[in-house]
Amino acid sequence: MAHGLLVQRCGSPPPAACSSGRVAVVEQRNDKSRPAKLVVADDDPSIRQLIGTILKREGYEVCLAASGAEAIAMVHEVLPDLVILDYMMPDLDGARASAVLKAAELTRDIPILLLSAMDDLPDSSQEGEVCWDHRAAKPFTPTQLKAKIAEILLASPERPLRAGRQHAGTTSDIARPMRDGYAEALRNTVAEMEVELNQAHEGRARTSVLESVRRRFHQIRGSVATFGFPGIGDVAAEAESVVREWLGGVDAGADLDLDHIRAALTRIAELLRICDPPSSIVLSAQGGRAGRSERAANAAGRALLLHSDGKFVDAVADVAARCGYELESFSSPLATLERLRAQRFEIVTIGGQPAQQVDCEWVRFIRRESADAAVVLLGGDGATEHRVTAAQAGVDRYIAGTPEACELVREWEDLSAAVATRVGRVMVVDDDPVVLAFVEANLRRLGCEVVCLDDAVGVFESLERTRPDLLLLDVDMPSANGLEVTRAIRASEQWVSLPIVIQTAHTSPEYRLRAFESGADDFITKPILEEELSARVLGRLERERVKHDLVHRDPVTDLICGQRFADTATAAFGGARTAAAATLEIRGLERFVARFGPAAADAAMRAVAETARSSFRSNRDVLGRVAPHVVALVAPGISVDEAAARIEVCLRQLERDERLCPSGSPSDGVEVEAAVVAMSARDSVEDTLGRALGSGRAGERCRMRVEQGDAVAESNRVYLVEDDASLRELLGFALENAGYRVTAFAGGHEALRALTRLEIDGEKPLVLLDVDLPGVDGFRVLEELVLERPGAFRVVMLTANDGPQERARALRAGATDFIAKPLRVPELLSKISRIGLQQAESAA
């Protein structure tokens, strides 16, 4: 009777009312698409938390209770697949709690595992019937507990053996869609290992074969629970230990008993069959990603489009879907605002205005509702006043008129890439392709830019090329041990401060100590938990950002300063064809400090920084405090005239800002002088800003000085000769996007006819000439051009054959330079820019 009252008080229905509920629990427990759910009850908080941690890491969904009564209520609420009860608990021990659960029709079929340190544990309850299904003796090891749970779930007729994590929705988005492909890859791996064991039995390359088998077991151990396969990791860990012992002590000529390892492989195959994964194949047998899952793992983000042209909206939707964007479109501004209040979007695009108009009022409303979104504005005719108006309203990108759908989505990708760069660039080194794909998908979801390596051999070259903010490094790799790589990195002065996080299946305290002694900053244990990976990576990146900000960010204006400004501005300028640099200099600051104090001077400096930031909001614009009284900026992709118009708006706003004149008397305040100059690839950021600050005559005072720059002898005309249509289109787009005027030809005859008749007005156009052309090859075209128009062109040869004889032949024939395929667009643009500078210097 007491038991019945307890069940009702905990919220369970009386037995007569449980018939429909029993159908529900059976259906839920037969659901193969969810992770196995466990309820664990123990009054000792340390043991309870330990068991919970072990089982969560193995991939189960775990609910913890501190007493028998709490466990009963929890079981009725969550309807788990297994209940684990400690025998000795106050008030209601494990045996009595088991009896209550077995007496209720809703919970009587849920298996119960009883834990106890008592040797004389009774086998039945006081009513004379067994009320638990399984027992386990304390103390137990984590391996023993996990094996016991896997055995119970395997034997359960209503629940297939299946784990998998579902924390904050991440597993269903990343790990679960990859699961089916991982299972297929694991089956292939098991088959390959069986072949290797046969080779070892026959004595062929025994040591190397066994080392390969050990490494594969280690990889399985480190990745299998991540994708929701319980039990397999323990089997692999035990087998790896056995093989390691053989490698350390077996006689090369002795016969090997490999039955234990074959049994482990058989057990792994059996567990894979039992798990019965869902049908959403994403990973190939080699661990690569394919099709729609790649888009799911690397979803570009949510975008919103406000536009009234249905055809344009349909075209954008098609391109956006192919590029991985989730697009919602509206024709009503009010509906757009309502949606923005309900849903966060990474990118908001507003368009549909006539060519002569740019209405930014809705931009301001949207900016207030969605401050973090990147805003793209379409419309107008590209006039300077339209661009300035857009910048003042808070637009990140302005596109005149109505662009092609692919052009708009490219702008979205550019904005998304800039956001990813701000989150951080992470390099991941792991020889297991499945783990590599899983980690990459999770980090991209966080907004990180990810660089992946499947071998430690190229680590230093990749560090130099990509300059990551964080390194995730596996330990057990074929070419090098991760701890040795860590020591080598720490020995390099350039990378001594790079944060390094070790990820490995080794869990012993001694191994962790070795990792930290080698120079690692943090440690992630495989199988990798998504929430742990996210927390550790984002935490490390945030600490690095704070550390850098303390050194490189001005606390008064929150602008970057020093070398960081120069490096950031140089990187932002990159291969841009046009850029403007500007300075805002406060005059009379010392007198102002003496009159109003340092706090008022800081407020005036903040006013200048805030005003400049409001006019230069694009993620490509770089602003910094380069001197106590100077705010500087570099704006790639805009002309000097447009920059000057934006600076003019800033100066007008500052004239009305009371922080620059607290007393109201102009003679007491400070004055702001501005300079705007053109920036070219030949000048460093420091030289350009020095030119801006020194652009006026000695003693001359001027509100704003504008320097257009030299009418440079640098041609922006490029003639592209390439028979590969896709490559021709790609290069044409990249060059036009960088500001060049491109004319493309598909063959040598066509190019010769046009170029030999071309009127050249003193400048030397650039010709990018493919060598392997149909009909007339590139060398023949070059010879004809040199013969017909000597010295009229700068010719750069493009070829997949990068041998020294080919290069020498091109240069002898009159080529200016030589670029090997496959082409990297940044390198191509950099080389073209250098060629133009060389010609400009020669002309000067």
N, C-alpha and C positions, 0 to 999 in steps of 0.2 A: 504493500500500500504506500509505504514511504517512497519507494522508487517511482510509482505512478505519479504521485504528487510532484516529485522533483522534475519529471519529464514535462508535465503540464506547466510548471512554473518557469521552465526554461524556454517555453514558447513552442513546444511540439504539440501537434494535435493528438487527441486520444486515439487509441488503436482503431476504433470503429470508423473514424473519419480518414483513414490513411490509405484507402485503396487507390484513389486517383493519384495521391502523392507517390505511391510506390511505383506506378507507371512512369512518373516523371523522373524519379531517381534512376531507374533502369535506363531510360532514354539518355539521361545526362551522362551516366557512367559509360554508356556505349559510344559516346561522341568521340570519334578518333581524331578530330581536328584540334582538340584542346590538350594542354599539358596535364599530366597526372597531378592530382591534388591530394595533399596529405595534411592531417591534423596531428600535431605533436603536443602531448601534455606531460609536463614534468614540473614539480614544485621547486626544483633547484634551478635558479635563473641561469647559472653558468652552463649547466648541461643542456638546458633548453635552448639557449642561444647557439651553443656549439652544434647541436643536432640541426637546428634551423639553417645555420650557415653551410654545413656540409651538404644538406639536401638541396638548398637553393643553388649552390654551385654545380650540383649534378644536373640541375635543370628542372626540378620539381617546383610546383607552386605550394608553398608551405604556410599553414596557419598555426600559430603557437598559443597554447593555453597553459595557465599556471596552476590549475586544479582540475579535479575530475568533473565537478559541476560545470565549470567554464568549458571544458572539452565537450560535454554532452550538448550544451547549447550551441556551440560552434559547429558540431557535426550536423545538427538539424538545420543549421543555417546554410552551410556551404556544401553539404552532401559530398564528402570526399571519396577518394578511391581507396584510401587506407587510413586507419586510425592507429597511432602509436601512443601507448599509455605506459607511464611509469607505475610500478606496482605500489610503492610506498609513497602515498600522497595524503596529506591531512584531510579530515572531514570525509572525503569520499575517495577510497583507494582505487587502484586500477581495476581490480577484480570486480568491485561493485559497480564501477562506471561501465565496465564491459557488459555486466548483466543488464543494466538499464538500456544500453544501446541494442542488445540482442532481443530485449523484450518488446521494443517498438517496431512495428511493421515497416515503418519508413526506413529504418537504419539497420535492420537485423541482418541483411546480406552484405553489409560493408565489412571487409576483413579487418581484424584487430590484431595488432602486434603488441605483446606485453613485454616490458623491459624490467628486469629485476636482478639484484645481486644475491638473492636468497637461493640456496641450493635446494631447500625443501619446499619450494613453491607448490601450493596445492594445485591439482589439475582440474578442480571443478569448483563451482560457486557453492554458496550455502544452500541453494535449492537443489543441488545434486547434479547439475548439468554443466558441461564445459561451456564457458561464455567468452572465451577468446580463441582465436584461430591459430596463433603462432606465438612462440616465446623466444626471447633472446637474452642471454646472460650478460650482466655487467661484471667487469668493464669490457667494452668492445672497442675494436679499432674502427675508424671510418670506413675502411675497405670492407670489413665484415658487415657493418650496418648497411652499406649500399648494396652489397651482394644479397643480403637477406631481403631487402625491400624489392629489389629487382626480381628475386625468385617468387615473392608473394604476388606481385603484379603479373608476372608471367603465368602463374597458375590460376589467376582470377578469370572465371569464364565470362564475366560481364565487362571486363576492362582489358584491352590489349596493352602490352607493355609499351608505354609511350610517355616520355617526359618532354620537356621543352619549356622555355620561359616566356612569360608574358608580362614583362615589366614596362609600365607606361606605354604600352602599345608598340614597343619597338620590335619585339620578336615577330609579331605578325607581319610587320612591314619589311623586315630584312631577313632574319634568320629562317623564318618559316617558308617563305617563297623559295629559298635556296635549298631547302631540306631534301627534296626529291632528287635533285641533281647530285647532292652530296652522297646520298645513299647509293646512287648508281656508280659514282666515282669510287666509293668504298668497296663495293662489290668487285669492281675491276682490280682494285688494289689487292684485295684478298686473293683473287685468282693469280695475280702476278707473284705474290709472295709464296703461294703453293708451288709455282714453277721454280722459284729461287730455292726453296727448301729441297726440292728434288735435285737441283744442281749441287747443293751443299752435301747431300747424301752421297752423290756420285763422286765427290771430292774435287769438283772443278771450281777453282778460285774460292775455296771455302771461306777464308777469312773475309774477303771483300763481299761475298754474297751474304754472309751472316751479318756484317755491318749494315748492309742495305736493309735486311729484314729488321734489325734493331731500330734503325732510323724510321722505318715505316710504322712500326709499333708506336714509337714515340710521337709521330705525327698524329696517329689515330687517337692516342691518349689525350693529346692536346686540343683536338678539335671536335671530337664526336659529341660531347655533351652540349656544346654550343648549339648544335642543330637538333637537339631533343632526342638523343638515343641513349637512355640510361643503361648502365651495366657494362657496356662495351668498353668504356674507358678503363674500368678495373681489370677486365680481361687483358687488354692491351698492356697495361702497366705491369702486370705480373709476368706476361710473356717477355716484355722488354727486359725485365730484371733477369730472367733466366738466360736470355741470349747474351746479355752483358757479362754474366758470369762465365759462360762458355768462351766468349772472346778473350776474357782475362786469364783463363786457366786451361783451356782444352789443348790437348796434344794434336798438332796438325795431322799426324798420321793415324790418330785413333778414330774408331767408329763412333758416330754421333747418334744418340737416341733422340730423334726429333719428333717423337709421337706427342710430347707435351705441347709443342708449338703448333703441330697440326691440329690438335684438339682445340687450342685457343682460336685458330682460324675457323674451325668448324662452328665453335660457339658464337663467334662474331657473326658469321653468316646466318646462323639460326636466329640470333637476336634481331638482325636486320629484317628477316622475313616476318618475324612476329610483329615488329613495329608497324608494318603496313603503312608507309608514308603516303601523304596525299599526292595528287597528280598535278604538279605545277613545275615541270622540269625547267630548271634555270641554269644549273651548272652542267658543263660537259664532263666527260670522264676525266679530262685533264684538269678540271677545276675552273675552267674559264666560264665567263658569263655570256648569255646570249639572249637575243630577242627582247621581249617586252620586260623581262625581269631586270635587265640592265637599266632600263629607263626607270623602273620602280626603285632600284637601289640608288640610282643617281638622279632622282627626280629634280628637275631644274627649279621648281618652285611654283607658287601660285601667282597668277597674273590676272589683272582686271583690265578690261578694255571698255572705255566709254566712247562710242562712235555710232553715228546714225546711218552709215552706208553698209547695208546688209552684205553686199558682195565683198567688200573689203574685210568685214568681220569674218565671213566664211573663209576667206583666203588666209587670214591670220590664224584662225582656229586650226586649220589644216597644218600649217607650218609649225605652230606652237605644239600641237600634239606630237608631231614627229620629233620635235626637239625636247620632249619631256615636260612641257609646261602644262599645268592645270589651269585652263583659261575660263573665265566667266566674262560675258559681255553684256553691256547694257546700252540702251539708247536714251535713257532718261537720267539726268544728273541727280535727281532726288532719289531714284532707286539705287543709284551708285552709292550715295552717301549712306543710305540705310544699310546696304550690304557691307560697307566698310566698317560700320559700327558693330556688325555681327561677326565678321570674319577678318583675319589678318592676311594681307597680301604682301608679297615681296616687291611686286612691280605694279604700278598703276599707270595706264596710258590714256591720255585724253586727246581727242581729235575731232575732226569734222568741221572746223572753222573755215570760212572762205579764205582765199589766198591773200586778201588784203587785211585780214583781221587776226588778232591773237587775243582771245578773251581769257584772262588768267584768273578771273574771279573764282571759278570753280576749283582751280588749282589751290587757291588759298584755303577754301573750305576743306578740300580733301587733305591738304597738308595738316590741318588741325585735327582731322579725324584719324589720320594714319601717318604719324610723324616719322615712323621708321621705314616706310615704303619708298622705293625709288620711283620718282615721277617722270614720265616721258610725255612731252607736249608736242602734238602735231598741228600744223596749220601755219598761216601767214606765208610770206614769200621769202623769208630768210633775211630781211632787212635788219640792219644793226639795231634799230629801235625795238623790233620784235624780239630779238635775242636778249636785249637788256631787260625788257619787260618780263620775259620768261624767267630769267635768272633772278630778278627781284622777287618774283612770286614763289620761288623755291623749287623750280624745275631742275631736275638732274640732267636731263638730256632734252634738247630742242631739235626737232626735225621739221624743216620747212615743207609745206604742202602735205600731200598724202604719199608716203613712201611705198615701195613694194613690201609685201608681207615678209619676205625673207630678210629684207633690210631692217625692218622693225625688230624682228626676233633676234637678229644679230646684235642690235643695241641692247636688248634684254640680256643676252648672254654676256656681253661686255660688262654690264652693270652687275650681273650675278658674280662674274669672275672677280670684280673689284671687291665685292663684299666678302667673298671667300678668302681673298688675300688678307683682308683686315682681320678675319678670325684667326688665321694662321696657316702656315704651310708645314705639313707633317710628312716626313719620309718614313716609310714602313719597309723593313727588311725581314723577309721570312721565306724560307724555301718551300713551305706548304702552300700551294696555290689556293686551297680552300680557305685557309685562315687569312691569306692575303686579300682574297676577294671579300670576305666577311668584314674585316677591319676597314678596308677601303670604303665599302658601302656605308658603314656606320659613321666614319669620319666625314664623308661627303654629306651625309644627312645633317651633320652638325654645322656644315658650312665651311669645312676646312678644305684647303687645296691639298691634294694627296699625291705623293710621288711614291711609286711602288718598285721594289727590287726583289727578285727571287733568289739573289745570291749576294754574298758579302764582298765579292771580288771588286765590284765597281763602286763601293761605298764612297771613297774619297773623291772620285771623279764626279759622282752625282752630288755630293755635298758642295763641291766647287761650282757646279753648274746651276743647282736649284736653290742653294742657300736656305735650307729649311729652318723653321723655328723650333722644331722638336723632332727627335729621332726615336722611333719604336723599333727595337732590335730583338730578333729572335736569338736564342742561344745556340741550339743544336742545329748547325747547318753544315753541309758537306765540305764547303771550301774553307771555312774558318769558324772558330768558336766565337759566339757573340761577346763573351767576356774579354777575349783577346782583342777583338775589334774595338771594344769600349776603351781598353787601355791605350791602344794606338791612337784613338781619337783624342783622348785626354792628354797624350804626349804632344799633340799638335797645338802650337800656340794659337792658331787661327780658330780652332774648334774647342778650346779648353772649356768654354762656358756654355756650349750647346747642351740643352737638357736631353738626357738619354733615359728612356724607359725600357727596361728589360721585360720581355714577355716569354714565358717558358712554362713547361709542364713540371719542371722540378720544383718541389714545394718545401723541401727541408729547410730548417733555420740556417744550417751551415751553408747551403747554396745561396740563400738570400744574402748572408754575410759576405760571401765571395763576390756577389754581384755589386754590392755597395762598395766593397774594397777596390774593385776594378774601376770605379768611377761612375756607376749608374746613379741616377737621381731618384728613380722609382722602380717599382716591380709589379708586374701584372701576371697572375697565375693563370695558366690554361687549365681547363676550358675558359675562354674569355666571356665574362658577363658583360652584356651591352652597357648596362648602367655604370658598371665599374670603369669600363673603357672610356665612356663619355666623361665621367667625373674626373678621372686622372688626367686625361688629355686636356680638357678645358681648364682644369685647375692649373696645370703646368703652363699652358699658354697664357693664362691670366696673370700668373706670377711673373712670367717673363715680360709681359706688357707693362705691368706696374713697375718692375725693376728698370726697364728702359725709359719709362715715362719720368721716373725720378731724376734720371740723368739728362734726358733729351726733350722734356716737355716743360714749357714755361708755366709756372704755377699761377701767374697773374692772368694771362690771356688764354691759357690752355692750348696754345699753339706749339708746334714742334720748333726746335731751335738747334743751333750748332750744326754739327756734321750730319745729323739725321735729316735736317731740312735739305741740305745739299744732295744727299744720297736719294732721298725720296723724290725730290724735284727732277733729278737726273733720270731716275727710273720712269717717272711719269712722262717726261718728254719723249724718251725712247726714240721710236722712228717717226714721230709726228712731223708732218711737213711744215706746219706753221705752229708758232707758239708766241705768247706775249708774256713778258715779265714786268712786274710793277713794284714800286716801293711807296709806302706811306710813311713820311718822316715827320715827327713832332718837333717843332721849333720852339725854343724857350722853355724847355722842360725843367732846367735847373732853377730858373726864376720862379716857375710854377710851384716846384717843391718847397722853395723857401717861403712862398706866400701862403700855400694851402696845406702843405705837409705831404709825406710819402703816400698816405692812403688816397688822397685826391689824385695824385699822379698815377697810381695804379688804376683808379677808376677811369681816368682819361685814356689810358692805354687799352683797357678793356673795351672802351667805347669804339676805338679805332679798329680793334680786332673783330668785334661783333659786326660792325658795319661792313668790313671787308668780306667777312664770311657770308653775310646775307646776300652779297652780289656775286660771289664766286662759290656756288654751292655744288657744282659738279664733282663727282667722285674723282675726276681726273685733275681737278685744281688742287694745288698744294700751297698752303699758307704757313708762314712761320714768323717768329720774332727773331730777327737776325742781329739786332743790336738793342740796347736799352730803350732807344727812342725810335726804332724802325720796325715796321711790319712789312714783310715782303711776300710776294706770291708769284707762282709760275702757272700759267693757264694754257696747257697744250690744246691745239686744235682751234684756237680763235685768233682773229687778226688783231693787230695793234689798235685799229679804229674801234673795234668792238670792246676791247679791254679799256680803252680810254673812255668810251661812253659809260661803261659800268663804273669806272673810277669817278667820273664826274657826278654820278648819282650818289656815290659814297661821300664825296666832299660836300654836297648839298645837305645831306643828312647830318654830317658832323658839324656843319655851321649852326644847326639848330639844337645840337646836343648840349644840355646844361653841364654835363660832366667835363667838358672842355673849357667851360667858363663859369665856375660856380658863383662868382660875384655878380654876373650879369654885365660887367664892364669889359668890352673887347680888349682893352689894354692889359687886363689882368690874366686873360686866358692864353691858351697855347694855339698855335697855328699848325695846320697840317699841309705839307707840301707833297705832291705826288709826282712820280715819273713813270712813264710807260715806254718800254723799248721792245723791239723785236728780238726774239731769241733764235739763234741758229745752232746747228749741230757742231759748228766749229768752235763755239764758245762754251766754256764751263759755266755752271750756275753762278759761281763766285764772280767770274769775269763779267757776266751779264748784269748782275746786281751792282757790281762796282761801276759799270758804265751808267746804270740808271742813277745811282747816287751822285755821280760826278758829271752828269749830262749838262748841267747849267754852267754858265760862266761864273768866274770867281766874284763873289759879292752880289751876284744877281739873285733876286727873289722872284719866284714864279709859283703860282698856285698849282699848275700842272704842266709838266714838260712831256712832249711826245716825240719819240725818235722812231721813224719808220724803218731804219736800217738801210744797209746798202742795197742798191739795185743789183743784186748779185749776179755774177756770171755763172750761175748754176742752172742748167736746163732742167725743166720738169717734164720734158717730153720723153716717153719711153716707147720703143717699138719692140713688141714681143713676137718672136717667131718660134712657134711650138706646135707640133702636129697632134699632141695629146689634148683632146678637147677639154677633159675635166681639169687637167693641170693648167691649161691656158685660161680657163675661166677662173680658177682659184687664184693664180698669180695676178690676173687682171684686176680682180676684186681687191686683193691685198694692196696692190700698187695704187689704185684709185683711192682707196681708203686712206692711204698715206699722203695723198695730195698730188700724185702724178697724173699726167694726161697720157692715157695708154691707147695705142693702136696695135691690134693683134693680127697676125697672119698665121694661116694653118700650114703653109708650105714655102719652100725656098724660092720657087719661080715667082709666086705672088709677091713675096717680100722684095725680091730683086727689082721687079717692075716698079714698085712703088718707091723704094728707097733711092734708086738711081735717078728718079725724076723729081725728087723732093727738093723744094726750095728751102734753103737754110739761111736764116737771117743772122748769121754770125755765131750763134751758139751751137754746140755740138750735142745733138740728141744721142740718147743712149739706146743701144740695140741689145736686147737679151736674145741670144741666138742658140737654139738647140742644135747639137751636132748631128744627131741621128734623125734626119728628115727624109721623107720619101722623095724620090726623083733626084733632087739636088741636095746633097748633104750640107751641113753647116759650114764645113771648111771651104767648100766650093763657093758658097754664098759670101763668106768672108773675103776670099781672094778676089771675087768680082767687085765687091764694094771698095776694097782698097785700090783696085785697078781703076775703077770708074770714078770714085769720089775719094781720093786720097786725103786722109786726115779729117774727113767731114763727120765721122761718127766715132763714138766710144762703144766698142763691141765687147760684151761679156759672153763667153761661151758657156753653155749648159750641157753637161754630159754625165752619164752614169759611169763612164770609164775614167777613173781618176788617176790613171797611171802617169808616171813622169814623162813618157814619150808623147802622150796625148797633150799634156799640159805644155810641153816645150813646143810642140807643133803649132798649137794655138797662138802662143805668144810670138813665135817667129812669123806667123802669117799676118800679124798685126792686131791681135786681140789685146784689149786693155787688161782683162782679167779672166779668170776661169773659176767656175763654181760647180762643185760635184753634186750630182743627184744621189739620194733623195734630198730635196731642198727643204731648208728650214726658213720660213718666211722672215723671222726676226734677223737672221744672219744675212739674208738676201737684201733686206732694206738697209741694214747697217753698211753692207759693202757698197750699195748704190750711193748711199749718202757720202761715204768716204771718197768715192770716185768723183762725185760732184764737187766736193771740197777741194780735191787736188786740182781740178780744172780751174776752180775759182781762184786758187792761190797762184796758179800759173799765169792766168790772165792778169792778175794784179801785178 
